[in-house]
């Protein structure tokens, strides 16, 4: 989604801004722009499409400046074109502003500003902010006070950065509902919507909280909260390293991230398993562990892939932790007037920790008195900070828009939470130790699945021209069917649906013919025989079948067209293995179709608007 970078110091900011925007490309965008003070005058350069197009334009202009802001825009209000791209300016062209988020009352504000004589050039909600701030500057207020006064009239979400010609020694930034971070340098400071844009320059950062407005100078920053009180902000050290956000020799981030999974799940479980006691130790929720175990109900709320992880969590919690569990799309949950009791625990799963719907669902649950636990990847993210307690998945930065390693790490963390609760309840020491041992053996099993990559690529060749796909699974593997279908559709643009296998006969079977590939997730478990019957039903209608099956299964080969075998493990952990061939299948199909795997059209890595 939209990205923000900014710099103030002694260096030429152009390469810093462009480099920062490149680091934010993974978030998804359709246009880009920068605004700098060049010889004291505001200068804006924008382009449609990739940052490389902007770079070409800038190369021809050879500008140099020591203060500037840059933005990648993911269109919400108005089509992707140069006029709608950020920065937006006031009429005198002396103020430049970039914005992430949505100004919900922009239409009303625009009407008022138009009546006051302001002329609008773009279709965006953001331009309203530029003129609104200008209206306060015209009343003689400073930039800082004008920004504050303007934001008082705004409903919606924002992360903004503003530069004003008449106050050339500062960038004013503000945050509400959209992440913003200041990078502290030596006699220079940076701003960004995401630490990955800063990591090449500094490890010292300050996270802004909602309602804060900050003046960023080259050698200091002054932060104020909603009540105009100056606040002392904590400088934090980020551990993210530059090589962690590079492709490391792989053609795409997505492939790198799939291939990393034996390591990333190790990082998710490191130091958290207690084999002697057959349980787990999770520092982030230790203090709440008993309350969690005594919960009358668990609600899991998330979006996209994280929602699918939540569905697997539901099976785990109900089977072993013996707590009734519901899983809700955060976008529905937040507006549904949900009934939440104080004895409930609500778990929010989010890779980015910034998903607007999940964050809003969290705030609503907190307001209603539930214990709120976050399962996030990005350290210091909004959901991680807003939750009462939480567990980081430690999967490392996930850059590819299609979530892969975060999913398997989310499942590891859910299994650790399950183990923790189950051992407080009725799970025996022996059973707990068995789960621990199965978790410990997952990395080598993942390695063996990753070695099937070439074979899966060959299967992808046979299916790259398919127009539709069905993914079917049961029990723990039903969410894997949903996830496999999501992976395929988001990067290959092939229509794909995930279904519980038994539901096929209630509708989707009508779609099956020789043109319909059907992927069965069919490991040997208690539903295996029933899945075989479903396979027969598809075969009888000439559907082309790919089965994800257990290594020990020698029966299934004769029934299906393609088999991808995965090692056996206990049922609750099987999704961590069965999903990997589906990630690889989607990846190879998209590559063979010549598509932009890491930045699929219309998608954003972190969905920070509703
Ligand atoms: O950062 P989050 O986990 O909260 O993101 C949720 C979804 O936006 C995300 O999983 C999305 O569906 C991915 N593109 C799936 O690959």
Boltz pocket constraint, residues with backbone or C-beta under 6 A from the ligand:
constraints:
  - pocket:
      binder: B
      contacts: [[A, 303], [A, 304], [A, 305], [A, 306], [A, 349], [A, 350], [A, 351], [A, 352], [A, 353], [A, 354], [A, 355], [A, 358], [A, 401], [A, 402], [A, 403], [A, 404], [A, 486], [A, 487], [A, 490], [A, 603], [A, 604], [A, 605], [A, 606], [A, 607]]
      max_distance: 6.0
